[in-house]
Amino acid sequence: MSTLKTRLQDDLTAAIKGRDELRSATLRMTLAAITKEEVAGTTARELSDAEVLTVITREAKKRREAAEAFDRGDRPEQAARERAEGEVLAEYLPQQLSDEELDAVVTEAVAQARESGAEGPRAMGAVMKIVKPKVGDRAEGGRVAAAVKRALAG
């Protein structure tokens, strides 16, 4: 069994005992998403820690997008709830790169891509191939792509 999944279940039990409604609801939803992933496909299987991390990352992204949608819809209470759930999930994710750290990795990758002949907007794919393995789970794909576009435009 995945140790990350076990940690989520243990934290859920503690949240329920501590009557922490936000935390228990968030962990319940995340564990449900993990279980759904485990039974998807032809055979049920146990997810690895890396796969559990992917599910948590996806759930955190959903919270962020929902908070933005609630902000646009002028529903600050729901937006705040989604952000709070996102913060609970962030505790289980690798430390995210700061904008400065991400920009440094991207700048280095753009220089590498230029050395191999990739220039301008068409270099996007080449730069992403260099950046993605270096960044891993520490920055969301959309954030990485935006940083690469900025670097290539500049």
C-alpha positions as CSV (number, residue, x, y, z in Angstrom):
1,M,0.0,0.0,0.0
2,S,1.2,3.5,-0.8
3,T,2.6,5.3,2.2
4,L,1.2,8.6,1.0
5,K,-2.3,7.1,0.8
6,T,-1.9,5.7,4.3
7,R,-0.8,9.1,5.6
8,L,-3.9,10.6,4.0
9,Q,-6.1,8.0,5.7
10,D,-4.4,8.5,9.1
11,D,-4.8,12.3,8.7
12,L,-8.5,11.9,7.8
13,T,-9.1,9.9,11.0
14,A,-7.3,12.6,13.0
15,A,-9.3,15.3,11.3
16,I,-12.6,13.5,12.0
17,K,-11.7,13.0,15.7
18,G,-10.6,16.6,15.9
19,R,-13.9,17.7,14.3
20,D,-12.0,19.6,11.6
21,E,-14.7,19.8,8.9
22,L,-12.7,21.5,6.2
23,R,-9.7,19.1,6.5
24,S,-11.9,15.9,6.8
25,A,-14.0,16.9,3.8
26,T,-11.0,17.7,1.7
27,L,-9.2,14.5,2.5
28,R,-12.4,12.5,2.0
29,M,-12.7,13.9,-1.6
30,T,-9.1,13.3,-2.3
31,L,-9.2,9.7,-1.1
32,A,-12.3,9.2,-3.2
33,A,-10.4,10.5,-6.2
34,I,-7.6,8.0,-5.4
35,T,-10.0,5.1,-5.1
36,K,-11.7,6.1,-8.4
37,E,-8.3,6.0,-10.1
38,E,-7.5,2.6,-8.5
39,V,-10.7,1.0,-9.9
40,A,-10.5,2.8,-13.3
41,G,-9.6,0.5,-16.2
42,T,-10.0,-3.2,-16.6
43,T,-8.5,-4.3,-13.3
44,A,-8.4,-2.7,-9.8
45,R,-4.9,-1.9,-8.6
46,E,-3.0,-0.2,-5.8
47,L,-1.6,3.2,-6.8
48,S,2.1,4.0,-6.2
49,D,3.1,7.1,-4.2
50,A,3.9,8.9,-7.5
51,E,0.5,8.1,-8.9
52,V,-1.2,9.2,-5.6
53,L,0.8,12.4,-5.9
54,T,-0.5,12.9,-9.4
55,V,-4.1,12.6,-8.2
56,I,-3.4,15.1,-5.3
57,T,-1.8,17.5,-7.8
58,R,-4.9,17.2,-10.1
59,E,-7.3,17.8,-7.1
60,A,-5.3,20.9,-6.0
61,K,-5.4,22.2,-9.5
62,K,-9.2,21.7,-9.5
63,R,-9.5,23.8,-6.3
64,R,-7.4,26.6,-7.7
65,E,-9.4,26.7,-10.9
66,A,-12.7,26.6,-9.0
67,A,-11.5,29.5,-6.7
68,E,-10.7,31.6,-9.8
69,A,-14.2,30.8,-11.2
70,F,-15.9,31.7,-8.0
71,D,-13.9,35.0,-7.9
72,R,-15.1,35.8,-11.4
73,G,-18.7,34.9,-10.4
74,D,-18.4,37.3,-7.4
75,R,-18.8,34.4,-4.8
76,P,-15.9,35.2,-2.4
77,E,-17.1,32.7,0.3
78,Q,-16.9,29.7,-2.1
79,A,-13.6,31.0,-3.5
80,A,-12.2,31.1,0.0
81,R,-13.4,27.6,0.8
82,E,-11.7,26.3,-2.4
83,R,-8.5,28.1,-1.5
84,A,-8.5,26.6,2.0
85,E,-9.0,23.1,0.5
86,G,-6.1,23.8,-1.8
87,E,-3.9,24.7,1.1
88,V,-4.8,21.4,2.9
89,L,-3.7,19.5,-0.3
90,A,-0.6,21.6,-0.7
91,E,0.7,20.0,2.5
92,Y,1.0,16.7,0.6
93,L,2.7,18.1,-2.5
94,P,6.4,18.8,-3.1
95,Q,7.4,22.4,-2.3
96,Q,6.6,24.5,-5.4
97,L,9.3,26.5,-7.1
98,S,9.1,30.2,-6.6
99,D,8.7,32.4,-9.8
100,E,12.3,33.4,-9.5
101,E,13.5,29.8,-9.3
102,L,11.3,28.8,-12.2
103,D,12.5,31.7,-14.4
104,A,16.1,30.8,-13.7
105,V,15.5,27.2,-14.9
106,V,13.6,28.4,-18.0
107,T,16.3,31.0,-18.9
108,E,19.0,28.3,-18.7
109,A,16.8,26.0,-20.9
110,V,16.2,28.8,-23.5
111,A,20.0,29.3,-23.7
112,Q,20.5,25.5,-24.2
113,A,17.8,25.4,-26.9
114,R,19.3,28.3,-28.7
115,E,22.7,26.5,-28.7
116,S,21.0,23.6,-30.5
117,G,19.4,26.0,-33.1
118,A,15.9,26.4,-31.7
119,E,14.8,30.1,-31.8
120,G,11.7,32.2,-31.3
121,P,8.2,30.8,-30.7
122,R,8.9,27.5,-32.5
123,A,11.5,26.7,-29.8
124,M,8.7,26.2,-27.3
125,G,8.6,22.4,-27.6
126,A,12.4,22.1,-27.4
127,V,12.6,24.4,-24.3
128,M,9.7,22.5,-22.6
129,K,11.5,19.2,-23.1
130,I,14.5,20.6,-21.3
131,V,12.6,22.3,-18.5
132,K,10.0,19.6,-17.6
133,P,12.5,17.0,-16.2
134,K,14.3,19.6,-14.2
135,V,11.1,21.0,-12.7
136,G,9.2,17.8,-12.2
137,D,6.2,18.1,-9.8
138,R,7.5,21.4,-8.4
139,A,5.6,23.6,-10.9
140,E,2.4,23.1,-12.8
141,G,2.6,22.7,-16.5
142,G,0.6,25.8,-17.3
143,R,3.0,27.9,-15.1
144,V,6.0,26.4,-16.8
145,A,4.5,27.0,-20.3
146,A,3.8,30.7,-19.4
147,A,7.3,31.2,-18.1
148,V,8.8,29.7,-21.3
149,K,6.5,31.9,-23.5
150,R,7.7,35.0,-21.5
151,A,11.3,34.0,-21.9
152,L,11.0,33.3,-25.6
153,A,9.2,36.6,-26.3
154,G,11.8,38.6,-24.3
